[in-house]
């Protein structure tokens, strides 16, 4: 199977709603729609989801080390 054929049959799963869709059909990759992208953003902003942090990791970052 050549590259174009594999690309045409590739499918993705939306991390928000679980729908299976063709990656080229979505303007909001890796989500199936802008709505699912907005739902995911809302979850991050409401701190419903976050990256895991080990105790003491906060001290590893010193803002003085960055040009902000």
The 8 nearest C-alpha neighbors of each residue, nearest first, counted from 0:
[[1, 4, 5, 2, 3, 6, 8, 7],
 [0, 2, 4, 3, 5, 6, 7, 8],
 [1, 3, 5, 4, 6, 0, 7, 8],
 [4, 2, 6, 5, 1, 7, 0, 8],
 [3, 5, 7, 6, 1, 2, 0, 8],
 [6, 4, 2, 8, 7, 3, 9, 1],
 [5, 7, 3, 9, 4, 8, 2, 1],
 [6, 8, 4, 5, 9, 3, 21, 10],
 [7, 9, 5, 6, 4, 10, 21, 3],
 [10, 8, 6, 7, 5, 21, 11, 22],
 [11, 9, 21, 20, 22, 19, 8, 12],
 [12, 10, 20, 19, 22, 21, 13, 9],
 [11, 13, 19, 17, 18, 14, 20, 10],
 [12, 14, 17, 30, 18, 15, 31, 16],
 [15, 13, 17, 16, 12, 30, 29, 18],
 [16, 14, 13, 35, 17, 39, 30, 38],
 [15, 17, 18, 13, 14, 35, 31, 12],
 [18, 16, 13, 12, 14, 15, 19, 31],
 [17, 19, 13, 12, 16, 20, 31, 11],
 [18, 20, 12, 11, 17, 10, 13, 21],
 [21, 19, 11, 10, 22, 12, 18, 31],
 [20, 22, 10, 24, 23, 11, 9, 19],
 [23, 21, 24, 25, 11, 20, 10, 28],
 [24, 22, 21, 25, 26, 28, 20, 7],
 [23, 25, 22, 21, 26, 20, 31, 28],
 [26, 24, 27, 31, 23, 22, 28, 32],
 [25, 27, 28, 24, 32, 33, 23, 31],
 [26, 28, 25, 30, 33, 32, 29, 31],
 [29, 27, 30, 25, 26, 31, 22, 32],
 [28, 30, 27, 13, 31, 14, 22, 11],
 [31, 29, 28, 13, 27, 32, 36, 35],
 [30, 32, 13, 25, 27, 28, 20, 35],
 [33, 31, 34, 35, 27, 30, 25, 36],
 [32, 34, 36, 27, 35, 37, 31, 30],
 [35, 33, 37, 32, 36, 38, 31, 30],
 [36, 34, 38, 37, 32, 33, 15, 30],
 [35, 37, 33, 39, 34, 38, 30, 40],
 [38, 36, 40, 34, 39, 35, 41, 33],
 [37, 39, 35, 41, 40, 36, 34, 42],
 [38, 40, 42, 36, 37, 41, 35, 43],
 [41, 39, 37, 43, 42, 38, 44, 36],
 [42, 40, 44, 38, 39, 43, 45, 37],
 [41, 43, 47, 39, 45, 40, 44, 48],
 [44, 42, 46, 40, 48, 41, 45, 47],
 [43, 45, 41, 46, 42, 40, 47, 48],
 [44, 46, 42, 47, 43, 41, 48, 40],
 [47, 45, 43, 48, 44, 42, 49, 41],
 [48, 46, 42, 45, 43, 49, 44, 41],
 [49, 47, 46, 43, 42, 50, 45, 44],
 [50, 48, 46, 51, 43, 47, 52, 42],
 [49, 51, 52, 48, 43, 46, 53, 47],
 [52, 50, 49, 53, 48, 54, 56, 57],
 [53, 51, 56, 50, 54, 57, 55, 49],
 [52, 54, 56, 55, 51, 57, 50, 58],
 [55, 53, 56, 52, 57, 58, 51, 59],
 [54, 56, 57, 58, 53, 59, 52, 60],
 [57, 55, 59, 58, 53, 54, 52, 60],
 [58, 56, 59, 55, 60, 54, 52, 53],
 [57, 59, 56, 60, 55, 61, 54, 62],
 [58, 60, 56, 57, 61, 55, 62, 54],
 [61, 59, 58, 57, 62, 56, 64, 63],
 [60, 62, 63, 64, 59, 58, 65, 57],
 [63, 61, 64, 65, 60, 67, 66, 59],
 [62, 64, 61, 65, 66, 67, 60, 59],
 [63, 65, 62, 61, 66, 60, 67, 59],
 [66, 64, 63, 62, 67, 61, 60, 59],
 [65, 67, 64, 63, 62, 61, 60, 59],
 [66, 65, 62, 63, 64, 61, 60, 59]]
